[in-house]
Amino acid sequence: MNTQWADWVAVGLAVALALTWLGFRLRRQWRKQKDLPPGSIGCDAGCENCPFSKNCTSQNPPD
């Protein structure tokens, strides 16, 4: 019995699930960035160890 089609369906479903998960994750991150107040930095770590630390202002002092 040839079940190669079942393998392709399983692979296709796995890829579709992974792409859906990735899409929702990217959308959530994008919405987080969009909802930040103006002038705030883009990470929760504060100014230290943040790739956006050049945008730190006095309203976001390091801990």
N, C-alpha and C positions, 0 to 999 in steps of 0.2 A: 504494500500500500504506500503510495507516494504522499508524504505529508510535508513536502517542501513548502507548499502554500501556507501551512499553519506556522511554519518558522518565519516566513516573511510577514505574516499578519502580526505575530508576536513582536518582531523587531519594529515594525511600523508603529504599533501601539506604544512600545517603549519609547521610541523617538518622539512621538506625538506628546506623550506624557511629560517627557523631559523638557520639550520646548514650551509646553503650557506652563509648567512650573517656573521655568526661567522667565517667561513673559510676565507672569504675575509678580515675581520677585523684582524684576526691573521696574514694573509699573509702581510697585509699592515704594521703592527707593526714589523714583522720580517724583511721586506725590509727596514724600517726606521732604525732599529738597524744595518743592514748590510751595509747601505750607510753612516754610521757615519765615520768620519775620525778616524784613529788610535789614541788612547790616550784620546779620548773625553769620557765624561760620558754618560750614557744612558738616561738621562731625561732632559727635558727642564727647570726645575726649578732651575738649578744651584746647588751649593753644599748644600745649606740649604734645609732641608726637603726632601732630595733625598735618596732613599734606596741604591744608588750606590755611596754615598758620600765618601766612603773609596778610591775610584779611582780618586778623584779630584786632579788636578795638578795645578801648577801656571798659566797655560793657561786658567783655568776656575775659576777665583776668584769669591767669593761671592759678590753679589751686595751691 
